[in-house]
Amino acid sequence: MSKTENNLMEKIVSLCKRRGFVYPGSEIYGGLRGTWDYGPLGSELKFNIKQEWWKTVVKDREDVVGVSASIIMNPKVWEASGHTASFTDPLVECKICHQRFRADQEDVIKEHEKEHSKRKEKVAWTEAKKFNLLVEVKLGVVEGEKNTTYLRGEITPGVHVNFKNILNSSHLKIPFGVAQIGKAFRNEITPGNFTYRSIEFEQMELQYYVRPDKKESMKQYDYWKELRMDWYKNLGIKKSNLRFREHAKDELAHYAQAAWDIEYNTPFGWKECEGIHHRGDWDLSRHQKYSGEDMSYFDAETKEKFIPWVIETSGGVDRAMLFFLIDAYHEEDERVVLKLHPKLAPYKAAVFPLLANKPKLVEKARKIYQELKKDFEIAWDDRGNIGKRYFSQDEIGTPFCITVDFETLEDNAVTVRNRDTTKQERVKIDDLIRYFSDKLS
Ligand code: ATP
């Protein structure tokens, strides 16, 4: 990572803490490596990302429904899904300082070797060992008789184990999808790059069930691959910062018929944002085998019975948020501006009285604030001068600022200032809701 790139991440981490997007987890107790807490603005941004995902993948469609499954599941689920046997990363230990790293993360390994070489030491590594990433939990009230299970390492199985329940309680016809957003946990060997690799994170996933037909399933696969890429672009990520990467043969799971990642050009290299996988019938047939339940689908029209194939899109909410922030971060003249898409911005507008010590201005501005707040997320600020208030809102990505001045008391219009162009225009108070509905839609 070059110095400028390093600086960019430092600036983003610092802005996130200072303005209430993301704080280090358990900070007052010295923190806990790889955990992060989302502050007032971070919670809003994350919520907006999830809402946009849900809208595109579930709400706007007729063929996708949602579920919200348990984080803690019967441990047999993880045997069936293959996680207890093979949800592993290769772990190596530095023989000098005994720190452990993922052997396949070359940048982290090189960075560590560089640190030692500054002290004229040459690192020797232990042989790579397989390390299981599942986080264990002990359930039960009697010590010594507690059962071991896991915090889910991915949210996928919660959908597949409910395949029959969903079929029996809905009128879905193949092809159809089941979507879920939720937390997953991994004992990551080297968490890092801010929230990019955490031990607790959120995933947004779709399992799309299709007929076991090579041509038909690949058509669906290509469709979802493009749709997921377009989602990031439509929410403002620069096209040049996104790319597809096909999994190499040795990365591909044995059951996978196709696997591509959507990658983002971060200051620490091109990194995975989301995976789109053609999983064949692996998930349902494994759960059929391990649970003894029939996981097939019966097509009433063709009278065919089969185990569907699955096209999965699996993205990280925290990673998406980090990439949206990196992409939106701009330094211009004297200001820092987060050019977040208005749909993602924590606040859609901020309302200011020109002077905080003029009760008539404050009263008028409060009224506008209360009225707009019914429809949009709106900030209020009456501190310092207007210039400072603009910069403060630019830094958190608020697309519009509304100022109530002395003229407002005469003409019932306000000054609306655009975050990206910094241009100002007068808008009638009565037209404000329509104005924002147009701009934000
Ligand atoms: P990586 O190769 O980076 O470890 P992965 O291929 O193991 O990721 P998946 O199991 O495919 O990731 O998980 C799907 C998505 O979940 C990823 O694309 C990513 O956005 C998110 N994700 C996975 N692990 C983490 C993590 N430790 N912290 C934050 N997000 C994660």
Boltz pocket constraint, residues with backbone or C-beta under 6 A from the ligand:
constraints:
  - pocket:
      binder: B
      contacts: [[A, 154], [A, 186], [A, 188], [A, 195], [A, 196], [A, 197], [A, 198], [A, 199], [A, 200], [A, 201], [A, 202], [A, 203], [A, 272], [A, 273], [A, 274], [A, 275], [A, 314], [A, 315], [A, 316], [A, 317], [A, 318], [A, 319], [A, 320]]
      max_distance: 6.0
